[in-house]
Amino acid sequence: MTFSVEKDENITELNIPYEDIFRDVAKEALEFTGCPYECEVALTLTDDDGIHLMNREYRKVDKATDVLSFPLIDFEKPADFSHVEEAFPDSFNPDTGELMLGDIVISTDHVISQAEAYGHPVKREFAFLIAHSMLHLQGFDHEEPAEAELMYEAQEKILEKLGIRR
């Protein structure tokens, strides 16, 4: 597994072992869905200004958000890896053979403000956003009520397995 982390300059520091949390939650999310591949995922930590620019450019939404997910695979059903090799052969890194799932971008400003607003630790908020985004990278969504229920249940199970509670 390859989990890479980049930080923009001048972000608000989280004061948590975010690289370890990212790796642990990402691995648990892949285990939870039964992903049969070694994977590659990139995380970028930015501030509200940085994520605002990305949100406007890529989603045409003119505001900051907490997390953005950029999946490289278009899953027919959440976590259905049965068609990946045939339908997305270029999604495998030719050097490592790992499945390139996509990129996650998180605003550290939002992590801190949401942790405070929800009354739980920064670690829990950060881990929640990683779990949420890892599920998006594997085809989960929350646009329809049934999809949302499935995704939110998965997020909670992933965090519970790691002992990360509110």
LOPATOR-993708 format. One line per 3 residues: number of its first residue (from 1); their letters; for each residue z, y, x of N, C-alpha, C. Coordinates in pm, whole numbers, plus 50000, padded with zeros to 5 digits. Layout:
residues N
NUM) a) Z Y X Z Y X Z Y X; ...
***
This chain:
residues 166
1) mtf) 50000 49882 50084 50000 50000 50000 50000 50124 50088; 49922 50221 50047 49919 50347 50118 49955 50458 50021; 50067 50523 50049 50113 50636 49969 50123 50754 50063
4) sve) 50035 50853 50044 50036 50970 50131 50089 51091 50055; 50156 51179 50130 50216 51298 50071 50173 51421 50150; 50129 51522 50077 50099 51653 50136 50183 51757 50065
7) kde) 50225 51859 50139 50302 51968 50080 50231 52099 50107; 50215 52179 50003 50165 52314 50023 50273 52395 50093; 50231 52502 50158 50327 52590 50222 50410 52663 50117
10) nit) 50530 52696 50154 50619 52779 50072 50657 52719 49937; 50655 52587 49925 50702 52528 49799 50854 52535 49795; 50908 52525 49676 51052 52515 49660 51091 52373 49701
13) eln) 51179 52361 49798 51220 52229 49845 51303 52157 49738; 51283 52029 49727 51353 51950 49626 51489 51899 49676; 51507 51891 49806 51632 51842 49865 51668 51701 49818
16) ipy) 51567 51619 49807 51580 51477 49776 51483 51404 49868; 51503 51274 49889 51407 51197 49971 51280 51165 49891; 51200 51267 49865 51086 51255 49772 50983 51153 49817
19) edi) 50962 51136 49948 50864 51037 49992 50911 50896 49957; 51038 50868 49978 51094 50736 49943 51089 50714 49792; 51126 50817 49716 51124 50805 49570 50982 50782 49521
22) frd) 50887 50857 49574 50746 50838 49539 50702 50694 49563; 50729 50645 49683 50689 50510 49718 50756 50406 49627; 50886 50419 49606 50959 50321 49524 50911 50321 49379
25) vak) 50896 50439 49321 50853 50447 49181 50708 50402 49167; 50623 50442 49259 50482 50401 49254 50469 50249 49264; 50542 50189 49355 50538 50042 49369 50588 49975 49242
28) eal) 50696 50026 49186 50751 49967 49063 50653 49982 48947; 50584 50096 48938 50485 50116 48832 50370 50016 48846; 50328 49990 48968 50220 49894 48991 50267 49752 48961
31) eft) 50391 49722 48996 50446 49590 48964 50461 49574 48813; 50509 49677 48747 50529 49674 48602 50398 49641 48529; 50288 49700 48574 50160 49678 48506 50089 49552 48554
34) gcp) 50141 49489 48658 50078 49368 48710 49953 49396 48789; 49947 49510 48852 49829 49543 48933 49809 49436 49041; 49692 49373 49045 49669 49265 49140 49623 49311 49278
37) yec) 49617 49442 49300 49561 49494 49425 49665 49573 49504; 49641 49579 49633 49708 49678 49716 49640 49810 49683; 49716 49916 49671 49660 50042 49623 49685 50158 49719
40) eva) 49607 50261 49696 49617 50386 49769 49635 50498 49666; 49741 50579 49685 49769 50691 49595 49811 50810 49681; 49760 50927 49648 49795 51049 49721 49877 51140 49629
43) ltl) 49979 51202 49688 50065 51297 49617 50058 51430 49689; 50039 51535 49612 50047 51671 49665 50159 51744 49593; 50247 51804 49671 50353 51888 49615 50309 52033 49630
46) tdd) 50315 52106 49522 50273 52245 49521 50374 52326 49441; 50345 52454 49420 50431 52539 49339 50359 52569 49207; 50422 52648 49122 50360 52679 48992 50226 52750 49007
49) dgi) 50214 52838 49106 50086 52907 49126 49976 52808 49164; 50006 52715 49253 49907 52617 49296 49862 52524 49185; 49957 52476 49106 49920 52384 48997 49852 52460 48884
52) hlm) 49887 52587 48866 49819 52672 48767 49671 52683 48801; 49640 52708 48926 49499 52718 48968 49424 52588 48943; 49487 52475 48977 49422 52345 48956 49404 52315 48809
55) nre) 49505 52346 48730 49499 52322 48586 49386 52403 48523; 49371 52527 48567 49264 52613 48515 49127 52561 48560; 49116 52523 48686 48988 52477 48738 48944 52343 48680
58) yrk) 49034 52246 48674 48995 52110 48637 49012 52078 48489; 49106 52145 48423 49131 52114 48282 49101 52231 48189; 49067 52346 48247 49040 52468 48169 49162 52509 48087
61) vdk) 49282 52485 48142 49408 52525 48080 49470 52629 48172; 49487 52749 48121 49527 52863 48204 49680 52880 48207; 49748 52780 48261 49893 52788 48278 49938 52682 48377
64) atd) 50059 52701 48427 50119 52601 48516 50167 52484 48431; 50173 52368 48492 50226 52249 48427 50312 52176 48529; 50376 52070 48488 50463 51997 48580 50387 51900 48670
67) vls) 50289 51831 48614 50218 51728 48689 50073 51719 48642; 49986 51690 48736 49845 51660 48706 49812 51525 48768; 49735 51448 48696 49691 51317 48744 49539 51317 48752
70) fpl) 49488 51265 48862 49344 51258 48881 49305 51112 48908; 49288 51033 48801 49251 50892 48820 49108 50877 48870; 49087 50777 48951 48952 50748 49002 48884 50636 48925
73) idf) 48958 50573 48834 48903 50461 48758 48916 50492 48609; 48814 50460 48535 48815 50478 48391 48847 50343 48327; 48974 50321 48298 49017 50194 48240 48977 50186 48093
76) ekp) 48930 50070 48050 48898 50049 47909 49026 50038 47827; 49125 49969 47882 49257 49956 47822 49359 49981 47933; 49477 50031 47898 49578 50057 48002 49604 49935 48089
79) adf) 49597 49958 48219 49628 49857 48320 49544 49729 48308; 49425 49741 48254 49335 49626 48246 49248 49627 48373; 49292 49552 48471 49224 49549 48600 49110 49446 48605
82) shv) 49083 49379 48493 48987 49269 48493 48844 49313 48526; 48810 49437 48503 48673 49483 48524 48656 49572 48646; 48763 49598 48716 48761 49700 48822 48662 49666 48935
85) eea) 48666 49544 48983 48579 49508 49097 48431 49520 49061; 48395 49479 48941 48255 49485 48901 48212 49627 48863; 48295 49694 48785 48257 49826 48733 48279 49940 48832
88) fpd) 48373 49923 48923 48407 50031 49016 48418 49981 49160; 48313 49920 49211 48322 49865 49347 48348 49972 49454; 48308 50095 49427 48330 50203 49524 48473 50257 49522
91) sfn) 48556 50202 49435 48695 50245 49426 48784 50176 49528; 48724 50093 49611 48800 50025 49714 48771 50089 49849; 48877 50124 49920 48864 50186 50051 48797 50085 50145
94) pdt) 48681 50118 50202 48610 50021 50286 48687 49985 50414; 48776 50072 50459 48852 50044 50580 48973 49954 50555; 49038 49972 50440 49162 49897 50414 49147 49793 50305
97) gel) 49046 49805 50221 49030 49717 50107 49120 49753 49990; 49198 49859 50004 49290 49899 49898 49215 49968 49785; 49265 49947 49663 49211 50014 49546 49260 50158 49546
100) mlg) 49167 50252 49544 49203 50395 49542 49223 50436 49396; 49349 50446 49356 49381 50477 49216 49359 50623 49181; 49395 50712 49273 49376 50854 49244 49483 50940 49307
103) div) 49492 51062 49255 49581 51163 49312 49679 51214 49207; 49797 51251 49255 49901 51311 49174 49933 51447 49235; 49948 51548 49151 49990 51680 49196 50112 51719 49114
106) ist) 50219 51758 49182 50344 51795 49115 50387 51934 49159; 50430 52015 49062 50488 52145 49091 50638 52127 49114; 50683 52157 49235 50827 52147 49262 50906 52251 49182
109) dhv) 50844 52363 49150 50910 52462 49065 50943 52401 48928; 50847 52331 48872 50868 52266 48742 50970 52153 48752; 50968 52076 48860 51065 51968 48876 51207 52025 48865
112) isq) 51232 52131 48937 51366 52190 48940 51402 52252 48805; 51313 52328 48746 51345 52394 48619 51361 52292 48506; 51279 52187 48504 51291 52086 48398 51416 52003 48416
115) aea) 51453 51970 48539 51578 51896 48562 51695 51976 48506; 51695 52104 48533 51802 52191 48482 51798 52197 48330; 51680 52215 48272 51667 52226 48127 51708 52098 48055
118) ygh) 51675 51982 48114 51708 51854 48051 51847 51803 48090; 51911 51871 48184 52047 51834 48223 52056 51704 48301; 51955 51674 48379 51966 51556 48465 51929 51593 48609
121) pvk) 51953 51502 48703 51929 51533 48844 51781 51555 48876; 51757 51633 48981 51621 51657 49030 51553 51525 49063; 51628 51432 49120 51571 51300 49154 51513 51232 49030
124) ref) 51586 51238 48920 51540 51172 48798 51413 51238 48745; 51409 51372 48747 51291 51443 48698 51169 51411 48785; 51188 51414 48915 51078 51383 49007 51029 51239 48985
127) afl) 51123 51145 48977 51086 51004 48956 51013 50986 48823; 51059 51055 48719 50993 51048 48590 50848 51093 48599; 50825 51206 48669 50688 51258 48681 50600 51163 48762
130) iah) 50656 51098 48863 50578 50998 48939 50544 50880 48848; 50642 50828 48775 50615 50715 48684 50509 50754 48581; 50524 50870 48523 50429 50920 48423 50287 50925 48481
133) sml) 50276 50984 48597 50144 50999 48658 50086 50866 48704; 50169 50778 48758 50120 50645 48799 50064 50570 48679; 50125 50586 48564 50072 50521 48444 49940 50584 48403
136) hlq) 49928 50717 48413 49799 50781 48386 49691 50727 48481; 49725 50708 48608 49627 50657 48704 49582 50516 48669; 49662 50446 48586 49628 50310 48546 49580 50303 48401
139) gfd) 49537 50416 48348 49472 50416 48218 49561 50442 48098; 49689 50467 48116 49777 50499 48004 49754 50645 47963; 49781 50674 47836 49770 50811 47786 49871 50830 47675
142) hee) 49881 50952 47627 49979 50982 47522 49921 51078 47418; 49791 51070 47397 49724 51155 47299 49750 51108 47156; 49753 50979 47135 49778 50920 47002 49921 50866 46999
145) pae) 49986 50867 46882 50125 50821 46874 50149 50680 46929; 50060 50587 46900 50078 50450 46950 50067 50445 47102; 49971 50522 47157 49956 50530 47303 50081 50591 47366
148) ael) 50129 50698 47305 50246 50769 47358 50368 50677 47360; 50389 50602 47254 50504 50511 47248 50496 50407 47359; 50378 50350 47379 50358 50251 47485 50385 50311 47623
151) mye) 50334 50432 47645 50350 50497 47775 50496 50535 47800; 50561 50595 47703 50700 50639 47721 50793 50520 47740; 50767 50411 47670 50846 50290 47688 50829 50236 47831
154) aqe) 50706 50236 47879 50679 50189 48015 50750 50276 48118; 50745 50408 48101 50811 50500 48194 50960 50469 48203; 51024 50453 48089 51168 50428 48087 51202 50294 48151
157) kil) 51121 50192 48127 51146 50061 48187 51132 50067 48339; 51034 50140 48388 51014 50154 48533 51136 50222 48596; 51180 50331 48536 51295 50404 48591 51423 50323 48579
160) ekl) 51440 50255 48468 51560 50172 48447 51567 50060 48553; 51454 49999 48580 51450 49892 48681 51497 49942 48817; 51469 50069 48846 51510 50129 48973 51649 50191 48966
163) gir) 51713 50185 48850 51846 50242 48835 51845 50394 48831; 51735 50453 48793 51724 50599 48787 51743 50639 48640; 51858 50699 48616 51895 50734 48478 51914 50883 48463
166) r) 51919 50925 48337 51942 51068 48306 52080 51111 48347
***
